[in-house]
Structure formats: structure tokens, C-alpha cells
């Protein structure tokens, strides 16, 4: 039986606009900060069509380098 011992640092995303499937790491994620509300969102850009894709950082939970 195959078992995951420890998850790797990369996540995989498929762009809903162009269909490109790509991997990325936590350091590829950018932050949008909103001064008026004090909130922030996380995003990455599709490497093929440059569409902005929202990301939830919990996808990196329990991956290499996280505690």
C-alpha cells in the first residue's frame, strides 16, 4: 500500500479561465491588502494567461516547512 509520509511543499491549481494546470509554492502567493476594511486576500497569477486566482493559505497546512 502506498502511504504519504509527509506532504511536499507544492500545491496544484487549475486555472478556470484557460484550463492550465500548474504547481506553486507558498512563496509564489501574493497579498492584496485593503486599507479601508483592514482585510487582505491571497492570490497567484496563472502562468499561461495571467488571470488572478484567489488562494486560501490553508492548502499549505501540514506541508514541508510549516509548523
Legacy VTK file of the C-alpha trace (Angstrom):
# vtk DataFile Version 3.0
C-alpha trace
ASCII
DATASET POLYDATA
POINTS 67 float
0.000 0.000 0.000
1.282 3.497 -0.861
1.188 5.967 2.000
2.104 9.651 2.186
4.698 10.130 4.918
4.987 13.904 4.546
3.368 16.197 2.020
5.586 18.181 -0.331
5.735 21.990 -0.401
3.916 22.430 -3.716
0.209 22.868 -4.369
-1.584 22.293 -7.678
-4.170 24.613 -9.200
-6.151 24.594 -12.441
-6.968 27.956 -13.990
-10.734 28.272 -14.574
-10.121 30.715 -17.437
-7.671 28.819 -19.676
-7.506 25.343 -18.103
-3.760 25.462 -17.399
-2.774 23.079 -14.591
0.274 24.251 -12.648
2.073 23.851 -9.342
3.138 26.618 -6.999
4.715 27.112 -3.602
3.796 29.315 -0.665
6.369 31.956 -1.652
4.586 32.398 -5.034
1.432 33.685 -3.319
0.869 37.464 -3.331
-1.212 39.557 -0.931
-3.861 42.207 -1.646
-4.376 44.459 1.367
-7.438 46.669 1.657
-6.786 49.795 3.735
-10.421 50.726 4.261
-11.554 47.377 5.640
-8.242 46.150 7.057
-8.739 42.812 5.319
-6.472 41.002 2.901
-6.752 38.321 0.237
-4.162 35.971 -1.204
-3.737 35.277 -4.901
-1.493 33.895 -7.616
-1.353 34.635 -11.324
-1.858 31.908 -13.900
1.480 31.381 -15.710
-0.296 30.939 -19.057
-2.991 33.637 -19.225
-2.074 35.826 -16.197
-5.571 35.522 -14.697
-5.744 36.340 -10.975
-6.698 33.300 -8.896
-7.706 33.577 -5.232
-5.839 31.248 -2.890
-6.574 30.098 0.645
-3.343 29.582 2.564
-4.747 26.595 4.440
-3.853 24.496 1.366
-0.281 24.575 2.694
-1.218 23.326 6.172
0.883 20.334 7.281
3.274 20.628 4.351
7.069 20.681 4.482
8.461 23.734 6.251
5.203 24.588 8.057
4.699 24.102 11.750
LINES 1 68
67 0 1 2 3 4 5 6 7 8 9 10 11 12 13 14 15 16 17 18 19 20 21 22 23 24 25 26 27 28 29 30 31 32 33 34 35 36 37 38 39 40 41 42 43 44 45 46 47 48 49 50 51 52 53 54 55 56 57 58 59 60 61 62 63 64 65 66
